[in-house]
Amino acid sequence: MSKLTLTQAINAGLRRALEDDPKVLLLGEDIGTLGGVFRVTDGLMKDFGSHRVIDTPLAESGIIGTAVGLAYRGFRPVCEIQFDGFIYPGFDQIVSQVAKMHVRTQGKVRMPLTIRVPFGGGIGSPEHHSESPEAYFIHTSGLRVVSPSNPQDAYTMLRQAIACDDPVLYFEPKRRYHAKGDVDLDADLAAAPALDSARVAAAGADVTLVAYGAMLKTALDAASAAAAEGTSIDVIDLRSLSPIDYGPLMESVRRTGRLVIAHEASQTLGLGAEIAATITERCFNYLEAAPVRVTGFDVPYPPSKLEKHHLPDLDRILDGVDRALGRPNSQTGMED
């Protein structure tokens, strides 16, 4: 067992994939000589060569387009999009080619392509460097979308994504890059939780709280704070955003009768809306209150001095829990 940061865990996952399969290639802006702007790929070009760790031009459409051709020919390319907001120039390639090639060829062609996307705010950067664009890709059939919340999942899920024959959008919570945790580098992928599975991160009985990526830590902090005041929160780490593993969510909601969903992305048409709608359809008779969403606001990502007001924090999540429990809250007024 090794103690690694999330950055180091991703680096270890990439290294292991490069060692295990000569068809694995890495592509991205500054990932080779520099080791990436977050140093996630540090040392990999030195150890595996510039023919396998490839510095590309500043052209996301070209990166994804090249990876499509490589995947078509049997390689397993792993692309890095330097920042979340830089993915849009490659959007057409992802939704028009990557997502559809398998069906378009009636199953003759696979797209074993992994797209790494550092996403989310909280690091003091401006727009295009702090966005949460996952809903665009969750809406696109033919793509898997995942997001780890801790170093062990970052390592294991990345290896699973690269080994998968489907295209995977792998969203990395950049403000958790320096978070440390135990990582089993020899973990058996066959015995690990499936890539498309959710997990219970903290057990509780009063409210179900669903989060993913960087928000998972905030959700766990909220659960600890609530426990000190006598409220028990069941925290679910979504892990896979598409497809969603609804089993643990439904089991939890049928026990608690209340649901809160937290994510950084805007509220309108965000992932929280889909989860709320699906749980309402499937668990309506168990719900004691309407599902509650705690999200970013429906505005372009704000300047760094304002981002602490934009991102859901512990207080906003606890306010959402109060709403689900029918207690005084920011919408009804804080007095009984």
N, C-alpha and C positions, 0 to 999 in steps of 0.2 A: 504494500500500500504506500502510495506517494502523496505528499502534501503539495498540491499544485494550485496555482491561480487558474481562473477560467481561461485566460490567454494561454497559459502553458499547457492546459489540458487539450485545447484545440490544436495547438502546435504538435503535441504528442499524437493526437488522432491522425493528423495529416501525415506525420512521419511514419506511423505504423501502416497507413494505407499505401504510401509510396514504397515501403519495404515489401509489403505483402503482394503487391500487384504492379507489374511493370506497365500496365495499361493506364495507371493513374497518372494524370498530369495536372499541374496547378497553373492557372492563368490569372493575371490581374495586374493592376497598376502599382508599380513599386514593390511588388511582393518578393522580388528576388534579391537584388543588391541591397536594398534598404531593409527588407524583412517586413514590409507593410507599414502603414502609418501607425498602427497599434502594435507593431512588432510581433504579430501573430505568427508570421511565417519565417521568423528570424532563424537563420542558419540552414534552412532547407535547400536553398540554391547551392550553397557551399558543399553540402553533403550529397546532393542528388544531381547537380548539374543544371545548366541553363536550358537544356533540352527537355527537362521535366518540370522545372519551376521557371515559368516563362514571364518575363516582364513585358507587358503589352503597352501599346499606345493608349492615350487617354481617350478611349472610345468604347463605351459600354456596349453599344450595338455590335461593334466589331468583336469584343470579347465573347459575347453570348453567341454571335453568329459563327465564330470560329469553333466554339465549343459544340455547337450543333453538328457541324461537319465532323468533328472528332468523335463525338458519340455515335454518329451514323456509321462510322468506320470501326466501331468496336472499342474505342478508348473510353475511359471513365474520367472525363475532365471535371475539375473542381475550380469554379470561377470565384474570385473575390470581387465584390462590388465595394469600393473603398468606403463609401458612406451611403446610408439608406436612401437619401434624396438623389443620389447619382444613378439610381436604378432606372429612372424613367427613360433615358435614351435607349435602354435595352428592352423596354417594355414590349414593343412590337415583336421582337424576336422571341421573348418568353411566352407571350400569349398566343402568337400566331404560328410559331414553329415548335418550340419546346413542348408546349402543352398538347399539341395536336398531332405530332408526327406518328405516334404509335397507332392512333385510330385511323389517321389518314392512309397509312400503309396496310390497313387491315391486320395489324399485329406483326407485320414482318420486320419492323424496325423498332428498336428500343431506344430510349433516351436516358441512359444512366449518367445523368448530369447533376451535379450538386452546385448550387449557387449560394455562396456564403454572403450574408448581408448583416454587417454591424448596424443595429437599429436602436431607436429610442433616444430620449434626452437625458438630462441630468449631468452633462459633462461641460456645460458652459459654452456650447457651440451654437452658431446661428442656424437659420433654416437651411435645408438640404443636408444638414449634418446631424439632425436630431429628430428625424421623422419616424413615423410608425406606419409604413405603407402595406402592412400585411393583408389588409382586407381586399386590396386589389387582386391578390394572388389566391386568396381563399375563395374568391368568387369565380376563379378560373378553373373549370374542370380539366383534369389531366395533370395537375400539379399536386405534389405533397408539400405541405408547409409545416415546419416544426420550429420550436424555440426552446432551447435548454435553459434552466434556471440556476444550475450549479455545475461545478467542474466535472463530477462523475458523469452526469448526463451529457455535458458538452463533449466529452471524450467518446463515450459509448454511442451516442446518437449520431455523431459525425461519422464514425466508422460504419454504422448501419446505413446512413444516408448514401455514402460513397459506394457501398456494396449493393444498394438497391438498384433495380433495373428501371425504376421510374425516376423522373426528374424531381428533385427535392429543393425547395427554398429553405435554407437553414438560417434562421434569424438569430443573430448573436446579440444578447443584451449588453451593449458596450459599457454601460456604467457599472456593470458587474465584472468587467474584465479582470480586476485586481482582487476579487473575492477568492479566498482560499478554501479548499476542501480536500478530503481524502479521495484519491482516485486509484482504482485498481487497474493498472495498465495491462494486466493479463486477464482481464474479465472475458469470459466466454460469451461471444455475441449471441450464441444460440440460447444461452440461459438468461440473458439480460431481458428486461422488460421490452416489449415490442416497440418499434419506432412510433407506431400510431396509438400508443396507450397513454392514458392519464394516470396520475397517482395521487393518493391521499398524502399530503405533506404534513398535516397536523389533524388529529382526530378531535371532533367536537360534536355537540348535540343540539345546539340552539339555532345556528345559522350555517348555511353552506356558503363559502366564499371561494370563488373561482378566479384564478389569476394565471399568468404565464410570464416567462422571461424575467426582466428586472422587477416587475411588479410582484413576483412571488415573495421576495424578501420583505417588501412593504406589507403584504398580506399577512405574513407570519408575525411581523412586529405588531400588527393590529390585533392579531389573535392573542398574542401574549398580553398586550395592554388590556384587552377585553376580559381575559381570564382573571386578571387582578381585580376586576370589578364584578366577577361572578357570571360572565357571559362566555359560553363555550362555543367556539367557532370551528367548524370542519373546513379545513383549507385544502382545496384541490388544485394541484399543479397540472395544467392542461397538457403541456408538453407538445402534443400534436394539435395544430390548429386546423389542419385539413388532411385527412378526415379527423373529426372530433370523436373521441372515445366517450360516448355518453353514459356508458354503464356506471362508472363510479359517481358521476354527477347525479344520475337518477336515483341511485341507491342512497346517496347522501340526502337529497331533497326529500325523498320519501320518509326519511327519519326526522329531518329538521323542520320541514314545511316552509322554509324560507331560503331565498337565494339572493346573493349579491355577486355581481361580476365586476372585476376591476381590470382596466387596461389603459395604456397611455394614449392610444389613438383616439381620434374624435368619436363622439358618441353616435352621431347619425350614420346609420348603415354600417356600424362597426361590428366586430365579432360578438360583442356583448348583446347586441340586438338579436342575432341569430340564436345564441344560446338561450336567451330569455324566451324567445318564441318557441323554440323546440321543447324546452323544459315545461313551458306552459301547456303545450299540446300533449306531452307525454305524461305529465305529473299533475295535471290540473286539480284532480280531486284531493291531492296531498298538500297543495299550497295553502298556507294560512295568510299569505300576503302577496301582493304583486312583486315580481322580481325587480331588483334595483340595480341600476348601472352606475358605476363610479368611474369616470373616464376623463380624458383630455377634453378640451372645449372645441367647438366647431369653428375654429379660427386657424389661419396659418400659424406655424410654430413661432412663438414670440421671441424677442431678443433674450439673451441669456439672463439678464437681470430680472426678467419676469417669469422665467421658466418654473421657478419654485411654486408660483401661483397656478401654473398651467397643469403640472403633473399631479396626478392623484397621490396624496400623502396619507400618513397614518390617520390624521384627523378626519380627512374626507371619507376614508374607508369606514372608520368608526361611525361617522354620521350616516353613511349608507346602511350600516348594521342597525342603527337606531331606527331608521326609516322602515327597514324590513320587520323590526320587532314592534313597530307602532309606538315607539317612544318619541318624546319631543325631539325635534331635529331642525336643521337649517331651513327646511321648507315649511314646516308647520309652526315654527316658533319654539324657542328653547325652554319656555316655561310651561309647566303643567296647566 
